[in-house]
Amino acid sequence: GAVVSQHPSRVICKSGTSVKIECRSLDFQATTMFWYRQFPKQSLMLMATSNEGSKATYEQGVEKDKFLINHASLTLSTLTVTSAHPEDSSFYICSAQHRTGYSYEQYFGPGTRLTVT
Amino acid sequence: EDQVTQSPEALRLQEGESSSLNCSYTVSGLRGLFWYRQDPGKGPEFLFTLYSAGEEKEKERLKATLTKKESFLHITAPKPEDSATYLCAVQAIGRLGGGYNKLIFGAGTRLAVHP
């Protein structure tokens, strides 16, 4: 149980275009999902917290207009990188919060490798 | 400020050579401490959650323990397939006592197990 998927796993786009990444919780409902960015040989950097039916909460320094997050249902959150530039190239990972009683465990997707040319 | 420090940064073991990874933390109020395994180019894989000092959990060759200041991930008789980066994260209780769901990650320990 507690499986999270991401699509696509890899994407290459041209500078100036937008890219959408999907994150789905497959066997549980997630009112809260999270989006992370990871640079090579570094730990995960939280970008934003996505709550179903409400606006996302962005971490300091993350541009809201560049990284659009939508959490339209209890199993789907999307991250859209708008007007992508080469510096946006990175590994993007989502997680979904699985609540069971007092426990709030986060399960991660497999990640999306974005390359902007 | 809530903070997580993992040591060592990298660890090289021979197959069968047991060892421990350390995760030291400072947090205003601990809701839970999490251990994940991450393979290159993949998302983190959930291993354990620990909630209170003295708690221990085991899974195959891995055993996680928790005190009020740190957690250890003990690896017994490791195999090459245990090679990965092990991440520790804490989840803090919000100031108002309600839910606060962010995970604060350490930098990770890169483990290499050689045959």
Interface residues (C-beta under 8 A of the other chain):
Chain A: A2 V4 Q6 T32 F34 Q42 S43 L44 L46 T49 F91 I93 S95 Q97 Y102 S103 Y104 E105 Q106 Y107 F108 G109 P110 G111 R113
Chain B: R31 G32 F34 Y36 G41 K42 G43 P44 E45 F46 T49 Y51 L87 Q91 G99 N101 K102 L103 F105 G106 A107 G108
